């Protein structure tokens, strides 16, 4: 037998293509979860290596933030991540003395894992295979109201889990992630702090650059931009005037909580 050298990213692309093909054949969703899960992990690790954020990290971090508004006690990012990976891990590992069966909605798990792998692959490489184009066309139907209802039921009882279907897609991740710290800072009582202004500036630079954490090469330029935007934003806020009544943090938090409930727990 002749050995050969294979690139792991090429392997992950082939695993994802095979998983998509099997999904549309509809005969082996277990293999879909396993293959797509392997591809999702390789793509995700490559993203993190380059300072970008993987689908599962976005999903768990945003889910934890929403849970902090809606759940008591709230779910942590790790708990959300563990729940999202539960089916994949159970299919890969076996403990005869503890667990010999798996209870899952296997088709839905296949959809979730394919979506995460697809998102990671897309963030890494703009080129799509024929299978990826096919899956993308099909997945557009997942945004229908009937599908949202099924996803919400699957993630009950935790509201953070009900959110997980929404934050799989890159455009949704970006819109939520962008809104976490980039918000109105003007006319608050008491005024916003420098830390709040810097948090919004950091999030803006992350959005513009595409880096959650810059590499050593880009670190100086990245943080110089953060400091520059912080200073400009501070000067702007101190120069603005208004006759409108001031905003209060408690009121804004209550409004944000209501928006989260209306958007994610319908």
C-alpha positions as CSV (number, residue, x, y, z in Angstrom):
1,X,0.0,0.0,0.0
2,X,1.4,3.4,-1.0
3,X,1.2,6.2,1.6
4,X,0.4,9.7,0.5
5,X,0.3,13.2,2.1
6,X,-3.2,14.8,2.4
7,X,-4.1,18.3,3.5
8,X,-6.5,18.3,6.4
9,X,-8.6,21.1,4.9
10,X,-9.0,19.2,1.7
11,X,-10.1,16.2,3.7
12,X,-12.6,18.4,5.6
13,X,-14.0,19.7,2.3
14,X,-14.5,16.2,1.0
15,X,-16.1,15.1,4.3
16,X,-18.5,18.0,4.0
17,X,-19.4,17.2,0.4
18,X,-20.0,13.6,1.2
19,X,-22.1,14.6,4.2
20,X,-24.3,16.8,2.0
21,X,-24.7,14.1,-0.6
22,X,-25.7,11.6,2.1
23,X,-28.2,14.1,3.6
24,X,-30.0,14.6,0.3
25,X,-30.1,10.8,-0.2
26,X,-31.8,10.6,3.1
27,X,-30.6,7.1,4.1
28,X,-27.8,7.7,6.6
29,X,-28.2,10.8,8.8
30,X,-25.8,9.2,11.4
31,X,-22.9,9.4,9.0
32,X,-24.0,12.9,8.0
33,X,-23.6,14.1,11.6
34,X,-20.2,12.3,12.0
35,X,-18.7,13.5,8.7
36,X,-20.1,17.0,8.9
37,X,-19.0,17.2,12.6
38,X,-15.4,16.2,11.7
39,X,-15.3,18.9,8.9
40,X,-16.9,21.5,11.2
41,X,-14.2,20.9,13.8
42,X,-11.3,21.1,11.3
43,X,-12.7,24.3,9.7
44,X,-13.4,25.8,13.2
45,X,-9.9,25.2,14.5
46,X,-8.4,26.7,11.3
47,X,-10.6,29.8,11.8
48,X,-9.5,30.2,15.5
49,X,-5.9,29.8,14.4
50,X,-6.3,32.8,12.2
51,X,-8.0,34.9,14.8
52,X,-11.5,34.4,13.5
53,X,-14.5,33.1,15.3
54,X,-16.0,29.7,14.5
55,X,-19.7,29.0,14.2
56,X,-19.9,27.1,17.5
57,X,-18.1,29.9,19.4
58,X,-20.4,32.5,18.1
59,X,-23.4,30.4,18.8
60,X,-22.4,29.7,22.4
61,X,-21.2,33.2,23.3
62,X,-24.3,34.9,21.8
63,X,-26.6,32.3,23.3
64,X,-25.0,32.9,26.7
65,X,-25.7,36.6,26.4
66,X,-29.3,36.0,25.5
67,X,-29.7,33.5,28.3
68,X,-28.3,36.1,30.8
69,X,-31.4,38.2,29.9
70,X,-34.0,35.5,29.8
71,X,-33.0,32.5,32.0
72,X,-32.6,32.1,35.8
73,X,-30.0,30.7,36.2
74,X,-28.5,31.6,32.8
75,X,-26.7,29.0,30.7
76,X,-23.0,29.5,30.2
77,X,-21.3,29.4,26.8
78,X,-19.8,26.1,27.7
79,X,-23.1,24.6,28.6
80,X,-24.6,25.7,25.3
81,X,-21.6,24.4,23.3
82,X,-21.8,21.0,25.1
83,X,-25.5,20.7,24.3
84,X,-24.9,21.6,20.7
85,X,-22.2,19.0,20.4
86,X,-24.1,16.3,22.4
87,X,-25.4,14.2,19.5
88,X,-22.1,14.3,17.6
89,X,-20.1,13.3,20.6
90,X,-22.5,10.5,21.6
91,X,-22.3,9.1,18.1
92,X,-18.5,9.0,18.3
93,X,-18.0,7.6,21.7
94,X,-19.3,4.5,23.5
95,X,-19.4,3.6,27.2
96,X,-20.9,0.1,27.6
97,X,-21.1,0.5,31.4
98,X,-22.9,3.8,31.2
99,X,-24.8,4.4,28.0
100,X,-25.7,2.0,25.1
101,X,-28.4,4.1,23.3
102,X,-28.7,7.6,21.9
103,X,-31.9,9.5,21.8
104,X,-31.9,12.3,19.1
105,X,-33.8,13.8,16.3
106,X,-31.1,12.6,13.9
107,X,-32.3,14.5,10.8
108,X,-32.4,17.8,12.7
109,X,-29.0,17.1,14.2
110,X,-27.7,16.4,10.6
111,X,-29.1,19.8,9.5
112,X,-27.5,21.6,12.5
113,X,-24.1,20.0,12.0
114,X,-24.1,20.6,8.2
115,X,-25.0,24.2,8.8
116,X,-22.2,24.8,11.2
117,X,-19.6,23.0,8.9
118,X,-20.9,25.0,5.9
119,X,-20.6,28.3,7.8
120,X,-17.1,27.6,8.9
121,X,-16.1,26.5,5.4
122,X,-17.6,29.7,3.9
123,X,-15.7,31.9,6.4
124,X,-12.5,30.2,5.4
125,X,-12.8,30.0,1.7
126,X,-15.0,31.9,-0.8
127,X,-15.1,29.0,-3.2
128,X,-18.0,26.6,-3.0
129,X,-18.4,23.1,-4.3
130,X,-21.4,21.9,-6.2
131,X,-22.7,20.2,-3.1
132,X,-22.3,23.4,-1.1
133,X,-24.3,25.4,-3.6
134,X,-27.0,22.7,-3.5
135,X,-27.1,22.8,0.3
136,X,-27.2,26.6,0.4
137,X,-30.2,26.7,-2.0
138,X,-32.0,24.1,0.1
139,X,-31.2,25.8,3.4
140,X,-32.9,29.0,2.4
141,X,-36.2,27.3,3.3
142,X,-35.0,27.0,7.0
143,X,-36.0,30.6,7.7
144,X,-39.7,29.9,7.3
145,X,-41.9,30.3,10.3
146,X,-42.8,26.6,10.5
147,X,-39.2,25.7,10.7
148,X,-38.5,28.3,13.4
149,X,-41.2,26.7,15.5
150,X,-39.7,23.3,15.1
151,X,-36.3,24.6,16.1
152,X,-37.7,26.4,19.1
153,X,-39.4,23.3,20.4
154,X,-36.2,21.3,19.9
155,X,-34.2,23.6,22.1
156,X,-36.7,23.8,24.9
157,X,-36.7,24.4,27.8
158,X,-33.7,26.7,27.8
159,X,-34.2,30.0,25.9
160,X,-30.5,30.0,25.0
161,X,-31.0,26.7,23.2
162,X,-34.1,28.0,21.4
163,X,-31.8,30.7,20.1
164,X,-29.2,28.3,18.7
165,X,-30.9,27.7,15.3
166,X,-30.9,31.5,14.6
167,X,-27.2,32.1,15.2
168,X,-25.9,29.3,13.0
169,X,-25.8,31.5,9.9
170,X,-23.0,34.0,9.4
171,X,-25.2,36.9,8.6
172,X,-27.3,36.3,11.8
173,X,-24.1,35.9,13.9
174,X,-22.7,39.1,12.6
175,X,-25.9,41.1,13.2
176,X,-26.2,39.9,16.8
177,X,-22.5,40.0,17.5
178,X,-22.3,43.5,16.0
179,X,-25.2,44.7,18.3
180,X,-23.7,43.4,21.6
181,X,-21.5,46.4,22.3
182,X,-22.1,48.8,19.4
183,X,-25.1,50.7,20.6
184,X,-26.3,54.2,21.3
185,X,-23.9,55.8,23.8
186,X,-25.1,59.4,23.8
187,X,-27.3,61.1,26.4
188,X,-27.1,58.6,29.2
189,X,-27.5,59.4,32.8
190,X,-24.9,58.9,34.2
191,X,-22.8,59.3,31.1
192,X,-21.1,56.3,29.5
193,X,-17.7,55.4,30.7
194,X,-14.5,55.2,28.7
195,X,-14.7,51.4,29.1
196,X,-18.1,51.4,27.4
197,X,-16.8,53.5,24.6
198,X,-13.8,51.3,24.1
199,X,-15.9,48.1,24.1
200,X,-18.0,49.6,21.3
201,X,-14.8,50.6,19.4
202,X,-13.3,47.2,19.8
203,X,-16.4,45.5,18.4
204,X,-16.4,47.9,15.5
205,X,-12.8,47.1,14.6
206,X,-13.5,43.4,14.9
207,X,-16.4,43.8,12.5
208,X,-14.4,45.8,10.0
209,X,-11.2,43.7,10.1
210,X,-12.9,40.3,10.4
211,X,-10.6,39.4,13.3
212,X,-11.9,38.4,16.7
213,X,-8.3,38.3,17.9
214,X,-5.6,39.7,15.7
215,X,-2.4,37.9,14.9
216,X,0.9,39.2,16.2
217,X,1.6,40.8,12.8
218,X,-1.7,42.7,12.9
219,X,-1.9,43.4,16.6
220,X,-0.3,46.9,16.6
221,X,-2.6,48.1,13.7
222,X,-5.6,46.5,15.2
223,X,-5.3,48.0,18.7
224,X,-4.2,51.4,17.3
225,X,-7.4,51.5,15.4
226,X,-9.4,50.7,18.6
227,X,-7.7,53.4,20.6
228,X,-8.2,55.9,17.7
229,X,-11.9,55.2,17.4
230,X,-12.3,55.3,21.2
231,X,-10.7,58.8,21.3
232,X,-12.8,60.1,18.3
233,X,-16.0,58.6,19.8
234,X,-15.3,60.2,23.2
235,X,-14.7,63.6,21.6
236,X,-17.9,63.2,19.6
237,X,-20.0,62.3,22.7
238,X,-18.7,65.2,24.7
239,X,-19.4,67.7,21.9
240,X,-23.0,66.6,21.1
241,X,-26.0,68.5,22.6
242,X,-29.7,67.6,22.9
243,X,-32.9,68.8,24.5
244,X,-34.2,65.2,24.7
245,X,-34.6,63.6,28.1
246,X,-31.6,61.4,29.2
247,X,-31.6,57.6,28.7
248,X,-31.3,55.4,31.7
249,X,-29.5,52.1,31.7
250,X,-32.3,50.2,33.6
251,X,-34.9,51.3,31.0
252,X,-32.7,50.4,28.1
253,X,-31.9,47.0,29.6
254,X,-35.7,46.3,30.0
255,X,-36.3,47.4,26.4
256,X,-33.5,45.1,25.2
257,X,-34.9,42.2,27.2
258,X,-38.3,42.7,25.6
259,X,-36.7,42.7,22.1
260,X,-34.9,39.5,22.8
261,X,-38.1,37.8,24.0
262,X,-40.1,39.0,21.0
263,X,-37.3,37.9,18.6
264,X,-36.2,34.6,20.0
265,X,-39.0,33.1,22.2
266,X,-42.0,33.4,19.9
